[in-house]
Amino acid sequence: MLDHEYTTKEVFRKNFFNDWRKEMTVEEREVIKSLDKCDFTEIHRYFVDKAAARKVLTREEKQKLKEEAEKLQQEFGYCILDGHREKIGNFKTEPPGLFRGRGNHPKMGMLKRRVMPEDVVINCSRDSIPKPPAGHQWKEVRSDNTVMWLAAWTESIQNSIKYVMLNPCSKLKGEKAWQKFETARRLRGFVDEIRSQYRADWKSQEMKTRQRAVALYFIDKDGCQHVVEFDFLGKDSIRYNNRVPVEKPVYKNLELFMKNKDPQDDLFDRLTTTSLNKHLHELMDGLTAKVFRTYNASVTLQEQLRALTRAEDSIAAKILSYNRANRAVAILCNHQRATSSTFEKSMQNLQTKIQVKKEQVAEARAQLRKARAEHKAQGDDKSRSVLEKKRRLLEKLQEQLAWLSVQATDKEENKQVALSTSKLNYLDPRISIAWCKRFRVPVEKIYSKTQRERFAWALAMAGEDFEF
């Protein structure tokens, strides 16, 4: 932790010291009054040494740890659901530590407290209540079959509820995912009418209706020449600062909403989340802001793949096209991230690999020319065999160079964009699987083993002619 830049931030240090003092005895508070005078070097060295020791474990020691982890997985990582053994997603609580958050989070440095059995609500059948650790008891045990979580507790930093859920590859999770994307697909039959309606409502005599219509526009926004600048702390306290083009009536309505208001006043003062959600359900059964987001993301991916992919391209080029289509969606959904502190170094390493591979390709090409000349002169089976061997080597090296080049381009283009969030949560996987089948791209190049298990339902359903 001492090596991390977080520890130099004033907010982190202040929050940590305040929480630390709450844990001190009266005598300790009398002695420890300034964080600047505290030396954590010995504690830091202890954890550095532990990390170093893990790196030099023997194969046998690593195997033993792996077996112990698997034993825990088998004991605590599964549940019985409707008679079937299903894998649990996260069966471990987070250990205590110092909260970091993302961006300049105002609570960074605060103490994440240890989760005790007395904090945990268990949700299970009445005849299957697990025993709490010796000397402890559960906060509550309930049997609620209308929810998907198995256990829950309130974390100490932001008072948000954390859940133990089924693994994404479980049957129930797969069914829920399929239903989510089917709901988004149904929106196609309603979206034109919805858009026409909220545009008409921009001219409503009722301020509440106008505000609702503008809010709907921002849920499902289009680009135009009039610009609104947004600047606020978004999810995980990451600053959102962007100039967004909007249609002229939206711009004029926003000016109207701001009239006679102070900076601290609500812009949409006549609108509540409850009333907006109720209106969405009236427009289409099951419609939410997230359904709109899923619909727009999936439609964008499908359109981008159609525009960017060429059948004659190499596998590497097709995957680059896929990632660019995915990137367009991530930008649409504002899935941004800070550039990694190791980005420059990893790019340098990648460029070095590319240069080495280019030299290998040049050498292989020279060897192929030489082998071709020798075969032309000799014309025997041996020289033909050498020629084929050199040709295959060149093709293999050229393919490796192409992959490295794609990685470098990908890395540069996506250094501030997080592709995985939209890919796993907002994009119907059947679009990607159909694209793979249509253009003969191995699904393994798009989805990892874990992701393929998560989307097993889509792999079974999607043919190459699937349309969202």
Steps between C-alpha positions, in 0.01 A plus 500: 500500500784745579619476139163614369432862409178487705701534821628840388151646455382727777143365500627142535735590786239706683229233476740224605626690803147589613387136482822373654462729801151359560661156545771625739494477877500822703872451570579449130312818406714694745818375332397487131380846395654545155505260206811670361700374798390136456733248340335198336821367344514179707138410424557577132814282493309211660240496220764551229689199637179292506432588136858415406476166682190407298690558177770245586274218616590157368268318260394269783417794730298670226314176433418468871358854508300425186355187659408692816324766291314231305391337826353833615333541161338158521379558858376860476486578128184308408133496595201281413239685293182312404687172546798602286851576628582856388824692533504810722664814367671670795486292816770699684453837666756772436774512766537813712726767356520860388246618246641636175209552267553628150593848391518759778251328726419713809506193727838361392712391796207407723509167683305213343391304804503123529167338414379291793228229502285742700502732194379235254145419389465142368239418234429127463244224552382455858644148510844602368620772738883497517664504840675828591860490625536385862400768749312706241153528350353635176340842496190346342389191311223533243349288222419739216470324165421826317865614506820345363744573783611239755654730762523876554664756726548877512857614438640764735626766257200599289231301682418314180373143509735228377366167381611141454350400165497200271784470252421668164523157331219358715171400333293764681747779419504391136120514486499849653762619250299359209183672628690830535619496139161382371338800675753727329422334164128570552580870529567505124123477445430797729800730467383707200168581667676581830740737327217674313308541826782652706583740216137614493509541881786753473226753412260395776323767705590308817852553635496150656430340160773707333755398763403135465534521121847657522607238756380227262702661222816480713427135577476446124704792365588587143764739370439848354672838468380657827731420790450448873802472729479248784744516790430290809628209709350184355509137607792412732574875526654511152459846354276520194590804294363498148345727240199316362320602178122518543201597288400867508167452689688309773750784530219757523316294761814470713536878489139524617555247782801700624315831508486660848689208657812505715793261430398271788138461379378188317483545124207257469314625807156375384625148427569206732664166431176326600283699259750454215518123556120480512481683166757265345291197605194663344688539171601131494467222754839445665656817355770663715790735436727194498286333231541812285874485561513129412297557184714790376824320587400179321365680193820706480718186519299327228515805270871558562587136433302513177685816392853405608536128424623376162476130417839501326686640804732285710383374842720763667344781293149374575570499872632856475172593330306326778690688771441828317129425489514415872687827559223699329255346747725567801525866399122515454456358852775725646705204624821691551803424711823673595806409296696235690824613663671206327360586156814661356725219619271226367473681165878522478525126568241432232680720246824316579326167432367639171846614393650160585221326309554727197866401496400133521258546208771670292742216576237236417418678174870497403522130587192430287655679200815295544303173530296590191820559300652171621187306411493660155861393448473148648132408452517201737268391784739614771519859372119501453456391864735776618310755288164402653647511849637853443166613352306371802747670736456835323120470510510418872728796578288737290189388687676558834608847384142580398375399846761713674412798280131456582584487871699824475223680310239366742703603803550854373140553390351361822737638763222720643202282409377195696362246251404223742214679680288544190613167355381303804197704607347696212581308181282206403764222468302343215609792277868420560451123467305540175777729369764239592309228317430720197862611456670179620661662805564261793271598790802450731650815345205707624397333826722341764422155646318657795302728270407208273365317805305813594347524152445126443132574434594737217750255349223242482241739354676729254543402136696707251178666378400636845380862496449702816 
